């Protein structure tokens, strides 16, 4: 059972889109230098989790482009075993991502949930994430 769990963890890929890094920096999860970039250049941050650590997976100039990066992860996952979409405040935007994921992988059990206050306090309003279990073919996000 433990080996199976470790195997699943190794195949997990996740990508989250934040409106601002201010909440992550305030919570001590990321360096303030990364958040300071946003004060100079208006960007949306993409984050991933690798080996138990939150890491930057890139930036997006617009919210729309950031959502496309999430769709890219869904699209480029080969034969996923499972998938989840989580959101902070925008259920409609998350619903669009869920519809896209279901169209791409209709056979996959897709879980949808809202980020709770503990995670939400670090992501801020507008955060949305997708997590897949499977092999990612190719993606433009280095951490995904």
Phi, psi and omega in degrees: 000318180295319178297321178296321179294316178297323178296319178294316179300321180294334182263001177284134174227131181223151179215129180239144179247125180247143175290325181210150178271358185303318182291320179294320179292318179299324181280357178080011182279335179220156180296147180293337179297321178295316179296328181294333178303321181296334180286339180261316182238121179287104180227162172254135184264142174248131181235155174222169175242125178227129178051040176080005181242143175281129181229150175289134179246005178135181178233159176227138181289329182228162176298317181301315179294324177296318177296326177295325177294323176294316178298325178299318178299316178299311184298323186265015175267122183273120175049062183294145177272334181195163182205149177216147173236132178232146182217158180268305187225336187258089182294327180294315179296317177297320178299322176297319179293320177298314179299319178297314181298318179294324178292323180286322186223071185296339183277350186272139173287114184253122178262142179230135180204161177264140177294135179281177184295330180293309178289317182302329179292340178262339182261330182081172181293149177088357180292144176214144183217155173230139178232134178233151171247112182160184180266126178272124182291303182197142177209154179276355178267117184299329184269351185274000000 
